[in-house]
Each structure stands twice: as structure tokens, then as C-alpha cells.
């Protein structure tokens, strides 16, 4: 789940045809929704340049989509003649799982063995690339390929922390004391956006602070009616933080880029978001940004990254496989890390960027403590919109924490009852 830019670029020329591509199919169509300044945007652009060098006879047609476009219209796109040859797709039952259960994605199992992807990616790395006939992750055909990891943490302004005389908190209580210092200065400590995915991440961090690995597994795999107690607590903390001035009630109208701008311009010293912002925040010139895991939590929203999928209707599947090869190469993976991202298959010795090194360190810590909590909107189709509206409402104060949790429980239990 990520910050989206509407910037776009086009690559590719069309010359003589050769290889397995037919004369009438000389265009390789690829879509993704990563910001051009993000680690993924940087490395995949480079991968496209490498692809073009290897396939000078093929025209590359790239389109930058938005996260919302793919989340809301993905299955319609995949089921149409307009489907690209390769596209970035959100993992999880509600999106990739739904498309897989409808037979809209190519099974990549044999291709992975032929091209050696199974040697590069571990079984754990492929967990969110496999879905059974019901669209539940973890088992079934391999319908996607991840090439990076991600997690949600707290990015902070080192300069503002130093000026305020505060240090990186080790517990939630410590963090609230740090925020009290900024509130007294008339500063909203955390930049937030509830008209987009970011507030869901903070909400889920609160829920995960009251959960364990079993709760996460049961929740994500829809194994039982929803135990909504962690979500009641999350609603309580969100309203408490609004009341104390830690986050703004006005965030109900803000989107992710607005949130990022508040942090980048020094209006808020912290922002709770994902590693997909690492490159962008690492490039800030007027202060130094760093990050820490949400204090007190063992489990955080985290997983392997979104996946490359090859639509069943793709016209040039071999070209799609060639591009995936490039993104999994050592050079491209190293570029991902050195662009401030979290590569999934890089040689650590080749990652020298400070941001990349911190992210690898923190991600490894999460993995070691079994702390990958995935994302809250995954289990149920359409859950993203349900969760977005419910989170907006609880931050805005129009529903109680109990009513907030009930809004999440009803559609979840309806799907769970059909399992």
C-alpha cells in the first residue's frame, strides 16, 4: 500500500522484429504505480532501459497507474483485451487472491523453475505470491513474483528532535512523552492522512500492539469470526491521539502526498509510513531524516513487496518474464537498495546507501522476531474502502471505537462464514 505520483514517462522505440515476438505484437506493455522518485520507480526505470538494450526490436509501452486504479479496477483490467503483458499488483487475498481465484493470472511455477527464480527467492518470499482456489494466500499456484520487501515504521526529523532535546523513543509511553514536547511548542507531532491508506497503517499498528502471531494468521487467512478487540483498542488510541493533538483531525481530508509534504517541509517531526518513502525522505536537503520501528510493537505492517503478475490475456508473456529476470538481477537489486529501498535478493555487500542499510537492518529485525503483520485490508475483497471510511470516521469522531470495530467485523464475518 503506497504514495502515488501521477508523473509518467515513456520509453522505447520500434525497429526491426526478431526472436519470438510476432510482427503484429511488437509492443511490450507494462504498468506499475510507483512514484518515479521511489526506489522501485528508479530501479524499474533502469530495468526498462536494460530491457530495451536487450530487445532493440521491441517497442516498450509503459503506463504509470495509481494504487487506487489497480485496487479498484484490477480484475476488470485483467479480464479485458487491454490487459498489459506485465503489471504491478497488490498482494493479499482481497486483490491478488481475488484475481487468482477468478483465473485471471498466469501460473508462473514452471517459468520460475526454468528461469531460476526459485533459486533467488525463498519459500517465505513467495508466500504472498501463492493463492489457493479460494484466493487465500500461502498455498496454491505461484501467480506473482516479488522483488523487494517493505514495512511500516516511523520516519523522523533528526534536526527537530535535537532542537527539542528529545531522543528516539523505546516504548509507546516514551513516544507519547516526545509528542507532548512538540504539542507544547504548537507543533502537530505526526503528519497523517486518513483520506488514503496511511491512517490505516497507524490504526493497524495499534491493533497489532494487542495481537500475537496467531491473531495475525487467523485474521489474514479468515480462519474464524473476527476477534475485533484489537481494533476497538486501535479506535480508542486514534481518538485519544487526536484529542491530545498528536495527529490532526483535519487529516481526514488529506492524502498520502499531503502527509509527505507536511513532513518534508518540517511542519511535523514524524510520519508513520512505509519504506517506499525511504528514497524520497532520504533525499531531503534541509534536514536529515531517519527512522525507527514503532516503539513497543513486536509486529508491524510488513511483508514482501507488491508482485509482478502476468495477466492470463497477456500477448507477450516471454517478454514479461525477461523483464522480471532483470529486476531480480544482482545489479538491479543492488540499485534498489542504493536508491533507499529494501531489495529482497540483493548481495548485502553491494548495498552501501545509508537509507538502504537502515531498512535492511530493521527488516531483518522484524523477520527475526516473527514480526511481519501484513496489511489490514488484505483478507476481504473490498476491505480497503471499508477500512478507509471507518478509519476516517473514527479519527473524525463520528463513530465510537466500538462502532468502528463493528464496521470492520461485519463484512469480515460475512466472508468468513462462506469459507
N, C-alpha and C positions, 0 to 999 in steps of 0.2 A: 504494500500500500504506500504512494509517493507524491512528492511535489511535481507538478506538471507545468511545463512551459509550452507555449504554442509556437515556438520557433521551429522552423523546419529548414531542411537543406535537401538538395537533390544531388545525387552522384550518378555517374555512368554515361557511357557513350555506346552507340551501336555501330558495329562494323561487321566484318565477315563472320559467318556462323561456322562452328566446328564442334566436335565432341558429340555428346549425346543429346544436345538441345536441338529440337526441330526448328526449321526455318520460321515456322509460324509462331513459335514460342520462344522468342529471343530476349524476353524480358524477365528478370528476376525481381519479384515483388516482395518487399519486406516491410513490416510495420513494427514499431515499438513506441513506448510512451515515456521514455526517459528524457529528462532535461539535457540539452546539449552540453551544459557545464558540469553535469554529474560524471562520476567515474564511468558509469555504464555508457552514457552518451559519448564520452571521449573515446573509450576503447572500442565501442561498436562502430563508431565512425572510422576509426583506424582499420578495423576489421573489414569494413566495406571497401576501403581503399586497397587493402591487400587482396580482397576477393576480386576487385576489378583488374588488378595486375595479373592475377591468375586466370581470369576469364575476360580478356580484352574483346572477345566476340559477343559478350552479353551486355545488354543494357540493364542497369540497376535502377529500379524504381522504388525509392524509399518514401514512406509517409510517416510523419510523426502524429500519433494519435494522442488522446488523453486517457488517463486511467478510467475516468467515468465512461468514456465511449466504449472501451473494451469490456468493462464490468457490466454495463447495462445492455450492450448490443452484441456482445461477443458471439453468442450462439447463432444469432441471425446472420452475422457476417460469415461465420464458419459454414453455415448451411447454404450459402449463396455461391453463385458463379464468380462473385467479386472477391472471394477469399484470396489472400496473398499466398505466396509459397511458404513464407515463414513469418511468424508473429510472436511477439512477447505476450504472454498470457499470465494472469494472476493465478497462483496455485491455490489449493484448498477445495474442499467439497463443493462450495457454492458456485465456483466458477469453473476451474479446470475439471473438477469432478463431474459437474453437470454436463459439460461438453463431452467428456469421455463416455458417460453413461448413455448419451444420445448417439454415440458412434460417429462423432464429427472430427475426431483426431486420429492421426496415423499412429499405429503401434510401431514404436522405434526399437523394440527389443532386439531384433536381428541386426538392424543397422548399427546399434550400439556395440554389438559384439564384432561385427565386420570392421568397424572403424576404430575400435579400441577405446570407445568412451567408457566402457565398463571397467577398464584398467585405470582410467583417470578419476572417475567418480566412484565413491564408495556406496555401499547399500544404503547407508544413512543419508548420503547426499541425494539419493534417488527416492527417498521415502515419499516426498511430496510430488513426485513425478509419476507415481503409480496409483491407479484408481480401479476399484472393482466395478462390477456391473451396476452397483447401486450408486457409484460415484463417491465412495468413501476412500480416503487416501490410505496409503501404506501397502496395499496389495493390488494385484492385477497387472495388466499390460503397462509397459513403460510408454507414456504418451507425451513426455516432455523431457527437456534437458536443462538443468540449472548450471550456471557457471559463476555464480557469486553467492555470498551469504549476506545476511542483513540482521540487524537488531535495533531495538529502540533504546536510547539512552538519553542522558541529559547533556546537552551541549551548553557550555557556559563561557562567559566573557571573563577571561583571566584578569584583565585590567580593572574591570568593575569590582571583581571580588577583592583584589588587592587594595583598591581605593577605599572599599567599605570595611576592610580589616576582617574579612571572613575567609574561611577555608572550605575545601571540598567536604561536604557532609558525609558521614559514615552511616548514619541512621536517618529514618524519616523524621524523628524528633529534631535531629541536628539540622536537617534541611528546612524545617519549618522555622527554626530559630534564625537561620540565614535569611530566609524570606522576610521575617519580621524586621530585620535590619533595613532591608530595601524599602519595605512598605513605609517605615518611619521617615524615609527620605522622599516619599511621594512617588516611588517607582514601583510599577507592577512587575514582580519578580519573574514571572513566566509568561512568555509570549504564547498565545494559544489560538486555535482556530476550530470552532465547532460546526462550521458550515462546510466541513470537509473531513477527511479521515483523522487529522491529528488528535482531536479531543478524544476520539475513541481509544487511541493508544494510551493516553493518560488514564482514562477510565479503566482500561484493561489492566494497567499496572497496579492500580488499587485493588482490583478484583484478584489478581494473581498473588498479591501480598497475603491474601487469606485463603489461598489454594495450595494444593500439592500436585505432584506429577499425576496421580490417579485422577484428580478432578479434571486436569487438563486433557488427559487421554479420553476420559468419559465424555467430556464436553465436545471435543473435536470429532470424535468418532460416533457421536449421537447414541451412546450406549444405554442411556437411561433418561427419564424425565429430568429436566434441568434443575440442578441444585443451585438456586438463584441467590443464596445468602451472600456469596462474594460480590454479586452485582448490587445488592442492597447497600453493602458497605461502600462500594465504589460510588454510588449515587450520593451517599452521605458525605463522603470526602470531597467530592466535586462541589457540592453546595457549601460545605464548610470553607473550602479554599476560595470560593467566590466571596463569601461573607467576610473573610479575613483579608481580602484584597490580593491574594496570591495570584489569581487569574482574573481576567476581566469578564464581567457579564456580557460586555459588548462582543466578546469572541464568538457569540452565537451567529454573528453575521460575517465572520471572517473566514477566508480560505487559506490553504497552506502557504501560497506565496505571500499573502499579507502577514502571516505569522513570521515567516522567514525574514521579511523586511523589518519587522519590529526588532528582531534580534540583531540583524546585520547593521542597523542604524544606531544601535546602542540604547534603544528605548527600554528594553528588558534584558537583564543579565543572563537569563536562562531560557532554553526552549527544549521541550521534550519531543524528540522526533527520531527518525531512523538514520542509519548510516548512509542512505542515499543522498543525504545532505553533507556528507563529510567533505567532499571536494569543494563544494560551494562555500562552506564555512571556513575551510582551510585556506581559502584564497582571500579572505577578508584582510584588508590592508590597515585599517585604523585601529584594530585591536587583535589580540591573539585569542582564538577560540580553541577550547579543548573539550573533553567530555568525560563523563563518569557514569557508571551504571546506577540505575535508580536505587537510592540507598535503602537497605533493609530487605530488598527483594532477592530471593534465590532465583525466581523465574521471571523472565521478561518476554515481551512480544519479540520473537526472533525465529528465524528459520533460514533455510536456503532461500535464494532469491526467486523472483518470478522466473518462469520457464519459457524456453523456446518450444513452440508447438508447430507441427506441420499439419495444416488442415487436410482432411480426407480429400477435399476437392482441389488441393494444390496441383498446379500444372507441371512444376519443375522441382520435384522433390529432391533429386540428386543435387541440385544447386543449393537447396536449403541445407542439406547435410554437409556440403562443402563449407558453407558459412559457419555452421556450428563447429566444425573442425577448427576453424581459425580462432573462434572465441575461446576454445579450450586449449589453444597452444600455449606453451610456456611464455612466449614473448607477449601475447595479448593478455594473459593472466597477470604477468608482472606489471604491465602498463595499467591494468585495473587497480592494482594495489598502490602503484606510484602516482595514481591520479586521485588518491584519497578514498578508494573503495575497498571492499572486502572480497578478494578473489577466493574462489573455492578450491582451486587446484594449482596455485602458484608455488614456485620454489621460494620459501621464506627468505633465502639469501638474496633474491633478486628484488625484494621489496624494501626500498630504502626511504620512502616518503614517511615523514613523522606521523601524519594522519593515518596512513595505511597501517603502520606498525601498531599504533594505539588500538585501532579497530581489530586487528588480528589478535592482539593480546586480550582484549575484553571479550571477544567472541569465543576464544579458546577457554576463557574462564567460565563463560556461560555453559559451554558444551561440557566441561569437566564437572560442573555441579548439576547436570541434567536440567539446565535452566531454559531450554528453548520452549517457549509457551505458545508459539504460532500466533495467529491473529484472531480477534474475537468474531469477525464477520464471516469466517470460513464455513462453519458447519452447515448452514441452511441457505438454500438459494433465496436471494432477495434480502438476506440478513443485513447487508451493508446499509441499505436505505432505512431499514427498521432501526438499526443501531444509531445511524446518523441522526435521525429525527428524535429518537428517545434521548440521546446524549445532549442534543440541543435543548430539549425541553427541561431536562434536569438541571443543566447549567443555568438556563434562563429562569428556573424556579417555577415553571408552570405545572410540574408534576412532583410528587414526593419521591424519595428514593425507592419506596416500596412499589409505587406505580411504575417507576422507571424499570425496575427489575421484572415486573409483571409484563410489561411491553415486550421484553426480550424472551420471557418464558413461553408466552402463548404460541408464537409461530414455531419455536424450537420444539415444544412438546407435540405440536401437531405433526411435524415431520417425523419426530422420534416414534410416535405411535404407529406410523406407517412402515417402520423398519421391520 
